Amino acid sequence: MSLNLFSEHPSAPPVGSRFDPSRLHVGAALRLGLTRGAIVETFIRVGFTAGIPAALLAIQTAKDVFASVASTEPGA
């Protein structure tokens, strides 16, 4: 008998989906007053440790969050 805990649990996400906590962190950083430039610079600096592909993914995620925040701001 094969036991796959993820597919048998009713609240499990679909296979292949991933929760991306970096979106929450970027949004929280903006709410705390960090500038967009400071957030991107942080990801660039982390790229030297975590790897450039991870940094590029984080920067793209940040740009997506910036765009969604800009579209929900009054007068946008």
Secondary structure, DSSP 8 states (H G I E B T S, - for coil): ----HHHHSTT---TT----HHHHHHHHHHHTT--HHHHHHHHHHHHHHH-HHHHHHHHHHHHHHHHHHHHHSTT-
